Amino acid sequence: MYHLGNLSILKLPKTGFLCSRKVPSGIILKTYDWAIEQRDKGVCVVSGFHSKIEKDVMHYLLKGDQPLMMVLARGMKKRWSEEILTELNKDRLLIITPFEQKNKRVNQQTALHRDRLITELAEKIFVPYCSPGGVLDKLLSSLPPDKQVISF
């Protein structure tokens, strides 16, 4: 496992955030409200923050001061945005990846591996939308029965 940032975040209770890439419009605003609520409560959220909705959720979460955890579906990046560097310097962000740096692209296999890791790291998983029969749906159905999955 490769990491960048505050490893003590691993010890905190975490809520995983997973969502299918294509989201019905009625779910989007409710998801933003959820992100704001998690931020205001100081909940540590773990996600890939890769898809459009995940990036939007991260935008809202970064306005708070709670710890966050990002799991990559590729090797560790060499360059980060100023926003990410700022959060790393504040010790409120942990970025991890199970992939070597030579893995520079995200594909369906690496994304699934990342999502599995998120489900293992989080005590509960929030899924605002899951495409029926999709990859995420199959992953969620394979989780142990004691893993708490929450949705709208």
N, C-alpha and C positions, 0 to 999 in steps of 0.2 A: 504494500500500500504506500502510495506517495502522498505527501501532504505539503501544504503551505498555510501558515497561520497558526491560530491558537488551538493546540491539541486538547486543552482542558474542556473545550466545547463537547468533546466526545462523551464526557461524564454527565452532561446535562440531559434532562428529559427533552425529547425532541418530537415534533409533529412533522411527519413527512407530507410533502405536497406533490401529488402526481395528477396529471390530467391528460386526456387525449388531446392530440394536436388540434383537431377540428372541434370547436366548441359552439353549441347553439348560442345565439346572441343573448337570450334571456339569462344565461348562466354567467356571462362575463361580468356584469356589474355586481352581481351577488358575490362573485369570487373576489372582486376588488374590495368589497365591504368586509369579507372574511379576512383578507390580508390586513386591512386597517385594524380590525378587531384583534388579530394576533399581535400586531405591532404594539397596540395600546396595552395589551395584557403582558407584554414582554416574553411571549412564547418563542422559543428557539425552533425555527423551521428549517428542515433539511429538504433540499430539492436539487434537481439538475439545473434549474433556472435557465433552460435552453430554448424551449419553445416560446412563441410570442406571449402566450398567457403567463407562462412561468417568469419570463422577463418582466412583465407588467407587475406581477405579484412581488418580485424582488424590488422593483422600483418603490412600491409602497412600504415594504419592510425596511428598506434602507433609510427611510425617513425617521425610524426609531433608533433605539440604542440597544436593543436586545441582541444576543448572539445569533448568528446564522451559520448554516453549513451548506456548502455547495459540493455536489458530487459530480465529477466530470465523466462523460462517456467517451473519453479520449485521454491521451497522455497530458501531462501538465503543460499548460501554455507557457511560452517564454515571455510574452508581453501581456500586461493587464491594463485595463482602463484606469484612469486616475481615480475614479469612484471606487473601484475594487481595491486599489493600492491604499487609499485612505482608510477603508474599513479594516484591511489587514493591519495597518499601522495602529489602529485603535484597539487591536486584539479582540475584535468582536466577530471575526470571520475565520472559518476553517474551510479550506478547499482540499478535497481529497480525490484521488483517482486510483483505481486498481490497475491502470494501464501504464505501460512504459511510455516515455516521451516520444518514442518513434511512432506511436499510434497517434496520428495527427487528425484523423477524420472520424466523425461520428457515423455509425451505421446502425442498422436495426439490431444487430447482435450486441454491439457495445452499449446501445441505449437500454436494451433489456437487462444487461448485466448491471448497469448503473441503477436502474429502477429496482432491481432485486436488492441491491446493496442499501438503497434508501429504505426499503421495507424492513430490512434487518436492523438498521440503525435507529429507526423511529419506534417509539412506543405506540403511537397511533398514526394512522394515515388519513389525510383528508383528500378526497377525490371529488371535485365539483362536477366532473363529467367523464364518463367512460364510454367509448363507442362499443355498442354491443357486439360481441364476437371478435373484438380487436385484440391486439397484443396485450394491452393493459388489462383488459377484461380477463384474459387467460391468466395473467400474472396474479391478479387479485384473487381469482378463484383457487389458486394454488397455495395461498397463504394459510398458515395454521389457524384453526378456528378461534384461538385466543387473541389474535392480532385484531385490534379495533380499527375498522375502516368506517370512516364518516363521509357522508355526502349530503347534498341538499335534499 
